């Protein structure tokens, strides 16, 4: 590992020294003077020496990251073509870009900052030692792991958000005429995530929506060890309608700069996407542990070395009369000494040692601030315009679906930063009518339909959130989320972690959820799996069972997103959307009054607080969503036989209301968990574990859905939780 970088270092130094003498035959590109050209050479050299230092630190056991940018340093030209206020989501080989952007933005010591990330130092200014990423808030560089193009949907969403902000007259985090730049590799360009994001960008632009997105494909011809077919990127992206394609040799700094200026000016002036194809080389292999000779010939490796972009830049500078071989070698060696000294300085830097410190940025919670924001009133004039004088609190008791609809309307009326969108939510008002009328009230700029791609819906939300909106997207059914779960797991939930809280991702994802839809669906419309959500660190999972809780919990989620940058998933039980009755037909026992804004403070439902029905001392029935009315009916039947049961509605699946759960359990000494999700990976596992961890000495049992997909028709009764099973389990527990 060490020898390869030393060989490349020696080659670059010798090749720079052997360049022809200073001349004036070449010409600098317009807008790129001699001083600026030398600054770009310095960024390239700095990026190269950072790679060398990372490999040396790793070889010594002091570093933990050695995926480098060697061969890709021409991306510094892309940064030079942009403004330091243009938000950038970077490929992990965009070291030259990062250093040039940091210089533009006046970042004091970017070389040291990168090395602090390599050694996972606690003082790393972007991630705080949690991951090595290119990022800096002052330089508008959002930290991305950029694996498998997972950051492209967010980049698309951010470009969309800038356009939407301008249309709504809202001041966002970045200027309205900004360009969003997103870089990625040629192998990533083939991933479905990239294809979906680029397709969504073109779909938006085709409709006349602003989409100022500059896509930069750094094409080195390899995906780790797998070659990209020559000409494939141009074939795939060079002729896409609506996508401006500009190609350049990434080893030719001047040509790359001119191409980047052309692409950036097109995006900025036309507010349309462009694809900048930079043909690069990959030097030193995929990462420090990669042995290229195992899958590449010596001739292929040597051919890439001969295209060394630093040497190529030196040749251009010498030919344009900017700097001769001696000066270039001196600059290269000076930067090398600087990086080596910084590497020695950070070697052995303190790392994170406490789980409390490591996890601090994941789930901030300022309960008082969240409650205060949730209780803010809605202007009377705004409500009159929204509801047309038919105020919802005067219209009688409402269902769960109606409560969500009215709450969204009030939040849209109160806060201009709220956006509601998803498949069919606009004109149609959602499959179940939950968003009906909102588009008419607030217009298509704030309530709108999207294309049918969950990944792009979440990507739009991720970009909107980081730009300054509070997005409330809808995923049409719970099963559909699994198509795009990594946008929550790998992107939304990690942003504050990778940036030590400097960037946040406020987000409330509404999902019609769970099973029990009679006569409709089967697996994709009746899904009872939440395991993919439950293990995402910091994710809030709300699961209301009734109308008043749904309204209050939705307000809490939106305020937690706005105030603390929380990522929330709001699971709405489809089978309870329009439920009116509880015990018998016509009793209206599952309706609730809609609370007017003046009473919101008194109706607050904080994160992680459960709801208890009754004060029975014999048995605690724990449920959520559809399980709550089931448990209430079971409790009523048990009471007729003298068994006094109380029912605890968890309401929040994360954070789990552990304190309320334990208090209810201790009050009765017996707990039955009624879990409508699957037995394996379901919610009851967490409930039982919480009781065990707390040392609960009583008896605990659970009844859950089967480890099965949900079938169509009457067969659902064989695999889903039922009142009969709850009641039988309760009697067995009481008899033991």
URFENFEN-V487264 format. One record per pair of residues at least 6 apart in sequence whose ideal C-beta (glycine too) atoms are under 8 Angstrom apart, sorted by the first residue. I is the first residue (numbers start at 1). J is the second residue. If there is no record, write none. Layout:
i:j
I:J
I:J
This chain:
i:j
1:55
1:58
1:59
1:66
1:288
1:289
2:55
2:56
2:59
4:55
4:284
4:285
5:51
5:52
5:55
5:56
5:284
6:52
8:52
8:70
8:283
8:284
8:305
8:308
9:52
9:336
11:305
11:308
12:48
12:308
12:310
12:311
12:332
13:329
13:332
13:333
15:308
15:311
15:314
16:310
16:311
16:314
16:325
16:328
16:329
16:332
17:325
17:326
17:329
18:325
19:311
19:314
19:315
19:318
19:324
19:325
19:328
20:315
20:318
20:319
20:325
21:318
21:324
21:325
22:318
22:321
22:323
22:324
22:325
23:318
23:319
23:321
24:320
24:321
25:319
25:320
26:316
26:319
26:320
26:321
27:320
28:34
28:37
28:254
28:320
28:322
29:254
29:257
29:258
29:261
30:258
31:261
32:40
32:80
32:254
32:257
34:320
34:321
34:322
34:323
36:80
37:253
37:254
37:316
37:317
37:320
37:322
38:317
38:322
38:323
38:331
39:100
39:103
40:76
40:77
40:80
40:96
40:100
40:253
40:257
40:313
41:253
41:310
41:313
41:314
41:317
41:323
41:328
41:331
42:99
42:331
42:335
43:73
43:76
43:79
43:96
43:99
43:100
43:103
44:73
44:74
44:76
44:96
44:253
44:309
44:310
44:313
45:310
45:331
45:332
45:335
45:336
46:95
46:96
46:99
46:110
46:111
46:335
46:339
47:69
47:70
47:73
47:76
47:95
47:96
47:98
47:99
48:69
48:70
48:73
48:310
49:335
49:336
49:338
49:339
49:340
50:68
50:69
50:95
50:111
50:114
50:115
50:118
50:339
51:66
51:68
51:69
51:70
51:95
51:284
52:336
52:339
53:63
53:115
53:118
53:339
53:340
53:342
53:343
54:63
54:65
54:66
54:68
54:115
54:118
54:288
55:63
55:66
55:68
55:284
55:288
56:63
56:343
57:63
57:115
57:118
57:119
57:343
57:347
58:64
58:65
58:66
58:118
58:288
59:288
60:347
62:119
62:347
62:348
63:118
63:119
64:118
64:119
64:120
64:132
65:117
65:118
65:120
65:132
66:118
66:287
66:288
66:289
67:92
67:93
67:286
67:287
67:288
68:93
68:95
68:284
68:287
68:288
69:75
69:92
69:93
69:94
69:95
69:96
70:282
70:283
70:284
71:93
71:220
71:251
71:280
71:281
71:282
71:283
71:284
71:304
71:307
71:308
71:309
72:91
72:93
72:94
72:95
72:96
72:218
72:220
72:250
72:278
72:280
72:282
72:309
73:95
73:96
73:309
73:310
73:313
74:96
74:249
74:250
74:251
74:252
74:253
74:256
74:278
74:280
74:309
75:91
75:93
75:94
75:95
75:96
75:97
75:183
75:216
75:218
75:250
75:256
75:278
75:280
76:96
76:97
76:99
76:100
76:253
77:253
77:254
77:256
77:257
77:260
78:97
78:181
78:183
78:216
78:256
78:260
78:264
78:276
78:278
79:88
79:96
79:97
79:98
79:100
79:101
79:104
80:100
80:104
80:257
80:260
81:257
81:260
81:261
81:263
81:264
82:88
82:101
82:179
82:181
82:214
82:260
82:264
83:104
83:178
83:179
84:101
84:104
84:105
84:139
84:140
85:140
85:174
85:175
85:178
86:140
86:174
86:178
86:179
86:180
86:181
87:140
87:141
87:142
87:158
87:173
87:174
87:178
87:180
87:181
88:97
88:101
88:139
88:140
88:141
88:142
88:180
88:181
88:182
88:183
89:142
89:144
89:146
89:151
89:152
89:154
89:155
89:158
89:180
89:181
89:182
89:183
90:97
90:98
90:134
90:141
90:144
90:146
90:182
90:183
91:146
91:183
91:184
91:185
91:188
91:216
91:218
92:133
92:134
92:145
92:146
92:147
93:185
93:218
93:220
93:282
94:134
94:183
94:218
95:114
95:134
97:134
97:183
98:110
98:114
98:134
98:136
98:139
98:141
99:110
99:111
101:136
101:139
101:140
101:141
102:110
102:113
102:136
102:139
102:141
103:110
104:139
105:136
105:138
105:139
105:140
106:138
107:113
107:136
107:138
107:139
109:342
110:136
111:338
111:339
111:342
112:342
112:345
112:346
113:124
113:125
113:126
113:136
114:132
114:134
115:339
115:342
115:343
115:346
116:123
116:124
116:125
116:129
116:346
116:349
117:124
117:126
117:127
117:129
117:131
117:132
117:133
118:132
118:346
119:346
119:347
119:348
119:349
119:351
120:129
120:130
120:132
120:351
120:352
121:129
121:346
121:349
121:350
121:351
122:128
122:129
122:349
122:350
122:351
122:352
122:357
123:129
123:349
123:350
124:130
125:136
126:133
126:134
126:135
126:136
126:137
126:143
126:498
126:499
126:500
126:502
127:133
127:135
127:143
127:497
127:498
127:499
127:500
128:352
128:361
128:500
129:351
129:352
130:352
130:358
130:361
130:497
130:498
130:500
131:143
131:145
131:497
131:498
133:143
133:144
133:145
133:498
134:141
134:143
134:144
135:141
135:142
135:143
135:144
135:498
135:499
135:502
135:503
137:499
137:502
137:503
140:174
142:154
142:466
142:495
142:499
142:503
143:495
143:498
143:499
143:503
144:150
144:151
144:498
145:151
145:490
145:494
145:498
146:183
146:184
146:188
147:188
147:490
148:188
148:191
148:193
149:184
149:188
149:189
149:191
149:193
149:194
149:197
150:193
150:486
150:487
150:490
150:491
151:182
151:184
151:491
152:182
152:184
152:193
152:194
152:197
152:198
152:215
152:459
153:193
153:196
153:197
153:200
153:455
153:456
153:458
153:459
153:460
153:462
153:463
153:487
153:491
154:459
154:462
154:463
154:466
154:487
154:491
155:180
155:181
155:182
155:197
155:213
155:215
155:459
155:463
156:197
156:198
156:200
156:201
156:204
156:211
156:213
156:456
156:459
156:460
156:463
157:456
157:459
157:460
157:461
157:462
157:463
157:464
158:180
158:462
158:463
158:464
158:466
158:467
159:180
159:201
159:210
159:211
159:212
159:213
159:273
159:463
160:201
160:204
160:209
160:210
160:211
160:460
160:463
160:464
161:172
161:460
161:463
161:464
161:466
161:467
161:468
161:469
162:172
162:174
162:176
162:178
162:180
162:210
162:212
162:467
163:209
163:210
163:211
163:212
163:271
164:209
164:210
164:419
164:445
164:464
164:469
165:171
165:172
165:176
165:467
165:468
165:469
166:176
166:210
167:210
167:445
168:416
168:445
168:446
170:416
170:417
170:468
170:469
171:468
172:467
172:468
172:469
173:466
173:467
173:468
174:467
177:212
177:268
178:212
179:212
179:213
179:214
179:264
179:267
179:268
180:212
180:213
180:214
180:463
181:214
181:216
181:264
182:213
182:214
182:215
182:216
183:216
183:217
183:218
184:194
184:215
184:216
184:217
184:218
185:217
185:218
185:219
185:220
185:223
186:217
186:218
186:219
186:220
186:221
186:222
186:223
186:228
186:232
186:233
187:222
187:223
187:224
187:226
187:228
188:194
188:223
189:217
189:219
189:233
189:236
189:237
190:223
190:228
190:236
192:455
193:455
193:486
196:453
196:455
196:456
196:459
197:455
197:456
197:459
198:215
198:237
198:240
198:243
198:273
198:275
199:451
199:453
199:456
200:451
200:453
200:456
200:459
200:460
201:211
201:213
201:215
201:273
202:211
202:240
202:241
202:242
202:243
202:273
203:451
204:211
205:211
205:242
205:272
205:273
206:242
210:271
211:271
211:272
211:273
212:267
212:268
212:271
212:272
212:273
213:267
213:273
213:274
214:263
214:264
214:267
214:273
214:274
214:276
215:273
215:274
215:275
215:276
216:276
216:278
217:233
217:237
217:275
217:276
217:277
217:278
218:250
218:278
218:280
219:228
219:233
219:250
219:277
219:278
219:279
219:280
220:280
220:281
220:282
221:227
221:228
221:230
221:281
221:282
222:228
222:282
222:286
224:286
224:290
225:286
225:294
225:295
225:296
233:277
234:245
234:247
234:277
237:243
237:245
237:275
237:277
238:245
238:247
238:275
238:277
239:245
240:275
242:272
242:273
243:273
243:274
243:275
244:263
244:266
244:267
244:270
244:272
244:273
244:274
244:275
245:274
245:275
245:277
246:259
246:262
246:263
246:266
246:274
246:275
246:276
246:277
247:259
247:276
247:277
247:279
248:255
248:256
248:258
248:259
248:260
248:276
248:277
248:278
248:279
249:255
249:256
249:278
249:279
250:256
250:278
250:279
250:280
250:309
251:279
251:280
251:281
251:307
251:308
251:309
251:312
252:312
252:316
253:309
253:312
253:313
253:316
254:316
256:278
259:276
259:278
260:276
263:274
263:275
263:276
264:274
266:272
266:274
267:273
267:274
280:309
281:304
281:305
281:307
281:308
281:309
282:304
283:304
283:305
283:308
285:291
285:292
286:292
292:301
293:301
310:332
314:323
314:325
314:328
317:323
317:328
318:324
318:325
318:328
323:331
352:358
359:537
360:501
361:496
361:497
361:499
361:500
361:501
362:493
362:496
362:497
362:537
362:538
363:537
363:538
363:566
363:655
364:496
364:501
364:564
364:565
364:566
365:560
365:564
365:566
365:607
366:563
366:564
367:606
367:607
369:563
369:564
370:556
370:559
370:560
370:563
370:564
370:606
370:607
371:556
371:559
371:601
371:604
371:606
373:559
373:562
373:563
374:552
374:555
374:556
374:558
374:559
374:600
374:604
375:600
375:601
375:604
376:414
376:600
377:414
377:597
377:598
377:600
378:410
378:413
378:414
378:597
379:413
379:414
382:413
382:414
383:391
383:410
383:413
383:597
385:413
385:441
386:409
386:410
386:412
386:413
386:441
386:442
387:409
387:441
391:596
392:398
392:402
392:406
392:409
392:410
392:594
393:593
393:594
393:595
393:596
395:594
396:593
397:547
397:588
397:591
397:592
397:593
397:594
398:406
398:547
398:591
398:592
398:593
398:594
399:547
399:577
399:578
399:579
399:580
399:590
399:591
400:544
400:545
400:546
400:547
400:550
400:572
400:573
400:576
400:577
400:578
400:579
400:590
401:432
401:433
401:434
401:572
401:577
401:578
402:547
402:594
403:547
403:548
403:550
403:551
403:592
403:594
404:434
404:510
404:550
404:551
404:554
404:572
405:433
405:434
405:435
405:436
405:437
405:438
406:551
406:594
407:550
407:551
407:554
407:555
408:420
408:435
408:438
408:472
408:554
409:437
409:438
409:441
409:442
410:597
411:418
411:472
411:554
411:555
411:558
412:418
412:420
412:438
412:441
412:442
412:446
412:447
413:441
413:442
414:597
415:470
415:558
415:562
417:468
417:469
417:470
417:562
418:446
418:469
418:470
418:471
418:472
418:558
419:446
419:447
419:448
419:464
419:469
419:470
419:471
419:472
420:435
420:438
420:446
420:447
420:448
420:472
420:473
420:474
421:447
421:448
421:449
421:450
421:457
421:460
421:461
421:471
421:472
421:473
421:474
422:430
422:449
422:450
422:457
422:473
422:474
422:475
422:476
422:510
423:449
423:450
423:451
423:452
423:457
423:474
423:476
424:430
424:431
424:449
424:476
425:435
425:438
425:439
425:447
425:448
425:449
425:474
426:435
426:438
426:439
426:444
426:447
426:448
426:449
427:439
427:449
428:436
428:449
429:435
429:436
429:437
429:438
429:439
430:436
430:474
430:512
431:476
431:512
432:512
432:574
432:577
432:578
434:510
434:512
434:572
434:577
435:447
435:474
438:447
439:447
439:448
441:447
450:456
450:457
450:460
450:473
453:484
454:475
454:480
454:481
454:483
454:484
455:483
455:484
455:487
457:473
457:474
457:475
457:484
458:473
458:475
458:484
458:487
458:488
458:491
458:492
458:509
459:487
460:471
460:473
461:471
461:473
461:492
461:507
461:509
462:487
462:491
462:492
462:495
462:505
462:507
464:471
465:471
465:492
465:504
465:505
465:506
465:507
465:561
466:495
466:503
466:504
466:505
469:506
470:506
470:507
470:508
470:558
470:561
470:562
471:506
471:507
471:508
472:508
472:509
472:510
472:558
473:507
473:509
473:510
474:509
474:510
474:511
474:512
475:481
475:484
475:509
475:510
475:511
476:512
477:511
477:512
477:513
477:524
477:525
477:527
478:511
478:512
478:513
478:514
478:527
478:528
478:529
478:530
478:571
479:523
479:524
479:525
479:527
479:529
480:524
481:488
481:509
481:511
481:532
481:533
482:529
482:532
485:532
485:533
488:509
488:533
488:536
488:539
488:567
488:569
489:532
489:536
491:505
492:505
492:507
492:567
493:505
493:536
493:537
493:538
493:539
493:567
495:503
495:504
495:505
496:503
496:504
496:505
496:538
496:565
497:537
497:538
501:565
504:564
504:565
505:565
505:567
506:561
506:562
506:565
506:566
506:567
507:561
507:566
507:567
507:568
508:554
508:557
508:558
508:561
508:568
508:569
508:570
509:567
509:568
509:569
509:570
510:570
510:572
511:569
511:570
511:571
511:572
512:572
512:574
512:577
513:527
513:530
513:543
513:571
513:572
513:573
513:574
513:625
514:526
514:527
514:528
514:571
514:573
514:574
514:575
514:625
514:626
514:676
515:521
515:526
515:527
515:528
515:575
515:626
515:676
515:705
515:710
515:716
515:720
516:526
516:573
516:574
516:575
516:626
516:676
516:716
516:720
517:525
517:526
517:574
517:575
518:575
520:526
521:710
521:712
522:710
522:711
522:712
523:709
523:710
523:711
523:712
526:710
526:716
527:710
528:676
528:677
528:678
528:705
528:710
528:720
529:677
529:678
529:681
530:541
530:571
530:653
530:677
530:681
530:682
530:683
531:677
531:678
531:680
531:681
531:682
533:539
533:541
533:569
533:653
533:654
534:541
534:653
534:654
534:681
534:683
534:686
538:566
538:567
539:567
539:568
539:569
539:654
540:557
540:560
540:566
540:567
540:568
540:569
540:607
540:652
540:654
540:655
541:568
541:569
541:571
541:652
541:653
541:654
542:553
542:554
542:556
542:557
542:568
542:569
542:570
542:571
542:651
542:652
542:653
543:571
543:573
543:624
543:625
543:650
543:651
543:652
543:653
544:550
544:553
544:554
544:570
544:572
544:573
544:625
544:651
545:573
545:576
545:623
545:624
545:625
545:626
545:627
545:628
545:629
545:649
545:651
546:576
546:590
546:592
546:628
547:590
547:591
547:592
547:594
548:592
548:593
548:595
548:603
549:605
549:611
549:649
549:651
550:572
551:594
551:595
551:603
552:595
552:600
552:603
552:604
552:605
553:570
553:605
553:651
553:652
554:570
555:600
555:604
556:604
556:605
556:606
556:607
557:566
557:568
557:570
560:566
560:568
560:607
561:567
561:568
571:625
571:653
573:625
573:626
575:626
576:590
576:625
576:626
576:629
579:590
579:629
580:588
580:590
580:591
581:587
581:588
581:589
581:590
582:589
582:590
582:629
582:632
582:633
583:589
583:632
583:633
583:636
590:629
595:602
595:603
605:611
605:651
607:652
607:655
608:652
608:655
608:656
608:657
608:658
609:651
609:652
609:657
609:660
610:648
610:649
610:650
610:651
610:652
610:657
610:660
610:661
610:664
611:648
611:649
611:651
612:646
612:647
612:648
612:649
612:660
612:664
613:632
613:635
613:646
613:647
613:648
613:649
614:635
614:644
614:645
614:646
614:647
615:646
615:667
616:635
616:639
616:643
616:644
616:645
616:646
616:668
617:644
617:646
617:667
617:668
618:643
618:644
618:645
618:668
618:670
618:734
619:638
619:643
619:644
619:645
619:646
619:668
619:670
619:671
619:672
619:730
619:733
619:734
620:645
620:646
620:647
620:648
620:664
620:665
620:667
620:668
620:670
620:671
620:672
621:631
621:634
621:635
621:645
621:646
621:647
621:648
621:672
621:674
621:726
621:730
622:631
622:647
622:648
622:650
622:661
622:664
622:671
622:672
622:673
622:674
622:687
623:630
623:631
623:647
623:648
623:649
623:650
623:673
623:674
623:675
623:676
624:649
624:650
624:651
624:653
624:676
624:683
625:676
626:676
626:721
627:674
627:675
627:676
627:721
627:726
628:647
628:649
630:674
630:721
630:722
630:723
630:726
631:647
631:674
631:726
632:647
633:723
634:645
634:723
634:726
634:727
634:730
635:645
635:646
635:647
637:727
638:644
638:645
638:727
638:730
638:731
639:645
643:730
643:734
645:668
645:730
646:664
646:667
646:668
648:660
648:661
648:664
650:656
650:657
650:661
650:683
650:687
651:657
653:683
653:686
656:686
656:687
656:690
658:690
658:694
661:687
661:690
661:691
662:690
662:691
662:694
662:696
664:671
665:671
665:691
665:696
665:698
665:700
666:696
666:698
668:698
669:697
669:698
669:699
670:698
670:699
670:700
670:733
670:734
671:691
671:696
671:698
671:699
671:700
671:701
672:700
672:701
672:702
672:703
672:726
672:729
672:730
672:733
673:683
673:684
673:687
673:688
673:700
673:701
673:702
673:703
673:704
674:702
674:703
674:721
674:726
675:682
675:683
675:684
675:687
675:702
675:703
675:704
675:705
675:721
676:704
676:705
676:720
676:721
677:683
677:684
677:704
677:705
678:704
678:705
678:706
678:707
678:708
679:702
679:704
679:705
679:706
679:707
680:707
682:704
682:705
684:702
684:704
687:702
688:700
688:702
691:700
692:700
699:733
699:736
701:729
701:732
701:733
702:729
703:721
703:725
703:726
703:729
704:721
705:719
705:720
705:721
706:718
706:719
706:720
708:719
710:716
710:719
710:720
711:718
711:719
